[in-house]
Amino acid sequence: MEQNGYELLTATNGADGLRLFMFRPVEAIVLDNQLGLLDGGGVAAEIKKVKPVVPIVMLVGDVELPADALKSVDALVARCDGPHFLLATVHFVLNRSRHNVVKDG
């Protein structure tokens, strides 16, 4: 991601990620579904409550997730799809988000 011009902020768990999100401006989030104490769906829901326009890409081991986990994410990427697909997906959701901000604003 950094080789393609993106600045990365990382957190080791969902609670730390939420704190980081509250204090640092971000344009998009890549979120692992398996975060230990907080699952990715719960973290995504909290993020969308605060800033609903920030796109979230969720990394998953498989694509079968509970319906409530899917409500708050903008895209899913299977870990087995590899880094190029993740990069393309992040680029896509950022462009879509920026287009919507220009169109709405």
Protein Blocks (a to p, Z undefined) as FASTA:
>chain_A
ZZnopacdddfbfklmmmmmmmpccfbdcddfbgojacfklmmmmmmmmmmmlccddddf
bfcdcfklmmmpcbdcdfklojmlmmmmmmmmmmmmmmmmmmmZZ
